[in-house]
Amino acid sequence: MAESGVRTFRVPARHGYSVKFSPFFPAQLACAASQYFGIAGSGSLLILHQTPEGITELRRFEWNDSLFDVAWSEDNEHVLVTGSGDGSLQLWDASQPEGPLRVYQGHTKEVYSVDWSQTRGENLVVSGSWDHTARVWDPAVLSSLAEYRGHEGVVYSTVWSPHIPSCFASASGDQTLRVWDVKSPHAARIVIPAHQEEVLSCDWCKYDQNLLVSAAVDCGIRGWDLRNIRQPVFSLLGHSYAIRRVRCSPFQPTVLASCSYDFSVRFWDFQAPVPLLQTVEHHTEFVCGLDFSIHTPGQVADCAWDETVRVYVPGCLNAAPS
């Protein structure tokens, strides 16, 4: 099965770390990219637009350190937040020629993850850092509202629950997943010994508030029912190197995607007799960023260290229901 409608955007001398579709504009997406593979140098935030001919750049912002993640505001169609190698978060307005609007200080090491809450009535950002902590921010306030300690390794991923207000999950190099209640910052509500290696990514199922998915250096993906965490409800194997990011489909309850340091993106149905639906190998370096469109069924964006962003519909999702 081949991808259909593949569009490619090249970012010379920038290596992609994160890509996110706009929750407001179906044709718009953002990419956080870094110079020198994120090891040194500066970072770029790219606001991109899909056209029938390809992908064009609407706006480009520069930051003096690497940018590792990006998230769109759920409240304002032009606003985004990024996480940087200097330990700060940046707030940007894509409709303005310059930025950032604000810079948030609090973490003492690289900010590797940012996410904007989706539940109605909340307007909060969560960040995860190499300093082993997560922090929650109100974008209108320059200091964090709370710090969440407990992980004994790098916090690689922090993701708000799309179902449960004031709840987020974190994935860490200490091999655990943790679920937190914003109202109780002193201890995680749930601690899951998820893998035998570093956990690099997690995501919530969009159709089941109790299902949390993890991906790790051990090349495995696991699903966890928060009501019973003694054993995973599913385990998926197929990647040959560490999995950098996992994302659950917004259109199909049992479908998810993963991208890896093995240069591939893989699509899965965890309830199918043969869970691996398709392997996409159109990058020549580590694939770090991955996202599903919430507007166009089956459409996916990914980005890699090979200086490219690609948007496409994998063959296995061509018939995704609207």
N, C-alpha and C positions, 0 to 999 in steps of 0.2 A: 504494500500500500504506500503510495507516494503522498507527499504533502500537496495541497492545492493552493493556488494563489499566493505563492511565496513572494514576500517583499523583503528586500535586504537593505539595510542602511549601514554604511561603513563610517567608523569613527577613528580616523588615523591617530596613532600614538596614544589611544585611550583603550583601556581594557575593561570590558563590561562586568559589573558586579551585580546589578539589580535592574529589573525592568518591571514597570507597572502600568496597566491600562488605566485611563481616566475613568472614574465612576460616573462622570457626567457626559463626556463627549466620546462617542463610539470610535472615532477615527484617531483619537489622541492617546499618546502614551509617553512615559518618561523613563529615562535611563540614567542611572548613577554609574559613572565610569571613573577610572583612575589611571594616572600615568605610571609607567614602570611597574605594571602588574600590582599596584597597590602597596608596594614595598617602600617606595619613596615618591617624591614629587607631589603634584597637585591633583585635584579632582575636577570633574565636569558633570554638571546636571544638564541633560539634553531633553528638551520638550519636542516631541516628534509628532508628525501628522501623516496619516496614511492617505494616499491618493490612488486612483486606478493605475497610475504609472509607477508607483513605488512609495517611498517614504521620504518626506522632506523635513528639514529642521526648522521649527518655528522660533525657538529661542535656545540660547546656550548660556549657562551661568558657570563661572569658574570659582573654585575655592582653593585656598592655599595648601590643602592637605587632601589625601585620598578621600573619596566618597564611596561608601560601602553599601548603602541601602537608601531607598526612597519610598515614600508613601504619600498618596494624595489625601487632602482633606476631604472628609465626608460632608462638610458644611459649606465650603466655598470652592467653586469649580476651578479657580485659578491658583489655589494655594497648595504647596507641597512642603514636606519636611525631609531632610536628609540627615544621615549619620556619618561622621567623619573620623579619620585617623587621629585627629588631634584631641579627641574626647568630647567634642561639641556636637550639638544639633543645630541645623540651620533651617529657617523658615523662608520660603521663596514665594513670590507672586509671579506666575507665568505671564501675566498681562503687563508687567512692568519691565523696562529695559535693563534695570540693574537690581542687585540684591546683595545679600539677603535682607529681608525685613527685620529679622531678629536672629540672634545667636544665643543658644542656651548652653550654659556651662554647668557641669556637675560631675560627670564621669571623669575618672583619672587616667583612663586608657581608651583605646579605639572603641568607637561606637559601631557595632557590626549589624545592628538591627533596629529598625523603626517601624511602627505600625500605628495607624489612626483608627480609633474606635468606631464601630459601625452601628452600635445600638442606639436607638432613638433617645434623644435627650442628653447624650454624653458627647463631649467634644474634647477627648483626651488622646494623648500620644504616649505610647510605651516604647522604651528603648532598652537594648541589651548591649553589654559592653565586655571587653576583655578584662575589666576590673572586677569581674565575677558578680556584678550587680545588674538589676533591672531598675529603671526609674520611670515614674509616671509624671507626665507634664500636662498642665493646662497651657495651651499656646498663648494665652493672654498674659501669662505670668512667667517671668524670666527664670525663676528657680523651680526645681522639681517639687511636686507635691509630696512625694514619698520615695524612699529608696527601699528596694527589696533585696535582702541578703539571705543567703542560705546555700547557693551554689558554691561548689569548691573548684570550679573551673570556669573558663571563658563562657559567657552567655552569647551563643551564636544566633539565637532566634527568639523573638518575642512576638506573640500574635494574640490579638484580642479575640475572644469568643464572639461570633456573629449572633449568638443566641442569648447569652447570659450577661446582663449588665454588670459592669465593674469586674469582669473576670478576664484574665489573660493567662496564656501558657508560655513557658520558656523552655528552651532546649540548651544543653550545656555540654562542655567538654568533660564534665564529671560523670557522664554516661546516664544522666537522669533527665526526665521531663518533670516539670513542676507546674502546678496550677495554682494561681494566686487570686485572692479576693482583694480588690483595691482598698476596701474598708479595713483590712487586717494585714498591714504590711510586715508584721513581725515574723510570720512563718507561713510557708506555703500550705495551702489547703490540702493538696495531694502531691505526693512525691512518688514518681514511678521509676524504678531501676530499669530503664528502657532498653539499653543495649550494652554490649561488652566493650564498646569503643566510644569515642566522642560522638555525641548527638549534635548534628550540624543544622537541623531544620525540623520544624513542626508546623502543622496546619490543622485547622478544625474542619470536620465534615460540615458542609453547608446544609445538610438535611437531617442531621442527628446531633443534638446538643451534647451527647455523651461520648461521641467518637472523636478521638484525637489521634493524629497520624504523626509518626516520627521517622526520621531518616538519618543515617549515621555513617561513620567512617568504615564500619564493617560491611558496607555495600548493601545493607538491608533496609527495608521499609517495614514498619510495624504499625498496626492499628490497635488502639487501646480504648476499651469501654471503661469510662471513669467510675462506673458503679462496681466494677470488679477488675482490679488491675493486676491480679496474680499472674495472668497469662495474656499475651496479645490475642486479639480476636482474628487477626490475620498477620502473616509474614510474607513478604515478597522479596525474591532474590533474582538477580539478573545483571545488575551493574557489576563491572569488574574493578572499579575504583570507588572512592568515597562519594557519597551522594551529597551534593551541595545544597539542593533545595527540593522540597516536595510541596505540591499544591493540589488541593481538592477541587474537582470540577464544580462550577456553580449551576450546571444544567443536568448532570447525571449523578445520582446519589452514590454510586459505587465506583465511579471513575476518578482516577487521580493521575498526576504527571510528576516525573522526577527528572532532575538533571544532575550531571555527574562530572567528576574529573576524568572520566573515561571518554569525554568529548561527545557523549550522547544524551538525548532526551528520550525518555521511555514513558509510554502510556499504559495504564493498567486498569483492569476491572477486578477488584478484589473479591467479587463473588462469582466470577466466571471460572469454569473448569480449567482453562488455561488463562491465568490472569494477565500475562503480558500481551497487550493488544498490538503494539507497534514500537519499533525502535527507530528513532530519527537520528541520523548521523550526518549533519550538514555543517558542523563546526570542526575546526582543526586545532582547537585548544580547549582548556577547561571551560565548561558551561556553568555559569554561576547564577544567572538570573532567569526567572521563569514566572509566567503569569497566564491565567485564563482571562479572556474578555468576559465581562458580565453582560455585554450587549449583543455580541455575535456568537451564537452557539458554535462550539467547537474551535473557535479561534484562539490561538496561542501566540505569545511572544516569548522569545528567549534572547539572552545575550551572553557573550563569551569573551575570553581573553584574546580571541583572534580578531578583535576590533570590529565585530559586527553585531548588529541587532537584526533578528529575523522575526517576521510575523507571517503566520500560515495557519491552515487548517489541516491537521494530520488526517490521513485517509481513514483511520479507524474512527474518527469523530465526525466524518462528513454527514452522517445521518443523525447527529445530535438533535434531540427534540427542542423546539423553541418554547 
